């Protein structure tokens, strides 16, 4: 596979992941962190870092809006729920070194 095709496939997979996360508003970021070690905020941070490395000025809010499909505050108000004590405990256990 040539580099351009690989890049296009990776971009398509990324778009599919972002679309899936936008549809699954029932899945909380803490659930993603507890199960996979990353969440929507991580994905947006990676996007921002990649943009900045290419000389594109992008801040955290702009990157989050690309991932969430709306301003983060709006998404949080509409969809984010309070983490349960079990979720918080699992998160603390999994992230002891961070």
C-alpha positions as CSV (number, residue, x, y, z in Angstrom):
1,X,0.0,0.0,0.0
2,X,1.4,3.4,-0.9
3,X,1.7,6.2,1.7
4,X,-1.1,8.3,0.2
5,X,-3.6,5.5,0.3
6,X,-2.6,4.6,3.8
7,X,-3.1,8.3,4.9
8,X,-6.6,8.4,3.2
9,X,-7.6,5.1,5.0
10,X,-6.4,6.4,8.3
11,X,-8.3,9.6,7.8
12,X,-11.4,7.7,6.9
13,X,-11.1,5.6,10.0
14,X,-10.6,8.7,12.2
15,X,-13.7,10.3,10.7
16,X,-15.7,7.1,11.4
17,X,-14.4,7.1,15.0
18,X,-15.4,10.7,15.6
19,X,-18.8,10.1,14.0
20,X,-19.4,7.1,16.2
21,X,-18.4,9.0,19.3
22,X,-20.7,11.9,18.4
23,X,-23.6,9.4,18.0
24,X,-22.9,7.6,21.3
25,X,-23.6,10.5,23.6
26,X,-24.7,7.9,26.2
27,X,-21.1,6.8,26.6
28,X,-19.4,9.0,29.1
29,X,-15.8,10.0,28.9
30,X,-15.0,8.4,32.2
31,X,-16.4,5.1,30.7
32,X,-14.0,5.5,27.7
33,X,-11.1,6.3,30.0
34,X,-11.8,3.3,32.3
35,X,-12.1,0.9,29.4
36,X,-9.6,2.2,26.9
37,X,-7.4,4.7,28.5
38,X,-8.5,7.6,26.3
39,X,-11.6,9.7,25.8
40,X,-13.0,12.4,23.5
41,X,-10.8,15.0,25.3
42,X,-7.7,12.9,24.6
43,X,-8.7,12.6,21.0
44,X,-9.2,16.3,20.6
45,X,-5.9,17.0,22.4
46,X,-4.1,14.7,19.9
47,X,-5.8,16.5,17.1
48,X,-4.7,19.9,18.4
49,X,-1.2,18.7,19.0
50,X,-1.0,17.4,15.4
51,X,-2.3,20.7,14.1
52,X,0.1,22.7,16.1
53,X,3.0,20.5,14.9
54,X,2.0,21.4,11.4
55,X,2.1,25.1,12.2
56,X,-1.7,25.4,12.4
57,X,-2.9,27.5,15.3
58,X,-5.6,25.5,17.0
59,X,-6.7,25.9,20.6
60,X,-8.2,23.3,22.9
61,X,-11.8,24.6,22.4
62,X,-11.6,24.4,18.6
63,X,-10.2,20.9,18.7
64,X,-12.9,19.8,21.1
65,X,-15.6,21.2,18.9
66,X,-14.2,19.2,16.0
67,X,-14.5,16.0,18.1
68,X,-17.7,16.7,19.9
69,X,-19.5,18.3,17.0
70,X,-20.5,21.3,19.2
71,X,-18.8,23.4,21.8
72,X,-17.7,21.3,24.7
73,X,-19.7,23.2,27.3
74,X,-22.9,22.6,25.2
75,X,-22.1,18.8,25.0
76,X,-21.3,18.7,28.7
77,X,-24.6,20.4,29.6
78,X,-26.6,18.1,27.3
79,X,-25.0,14.8,27.8
80,X,-22.5,14.5,30.6
81,X,-23.7,12.9,33.8
82,X,-22.1,12.8,37.3
83,X,-19.6,9.9,37.6
84,X,-20.6,7.2,40.0
85,X,-18.4,6.3,43.0
86,X,-17.6,3.1,41.2
87,X,-16.5,4.9,38.0
88,X,-14.4,7.4,40.1
89,X,-12.8,4.5,42.0
90,X,-12.0,2.6,38.8
91,X,-10.5,5.8,37.2
92,X,-8.3,6.5,40.3
93,X,-7.1,2.9,40.3
94,X,-6.2,2.9,36.6
95,X,-4.5,6.3,36.7
96,X,-2.3,6.0,39.8
97,X,0.8,6.9,37.9
98,X,-0.5,9.9,36.2
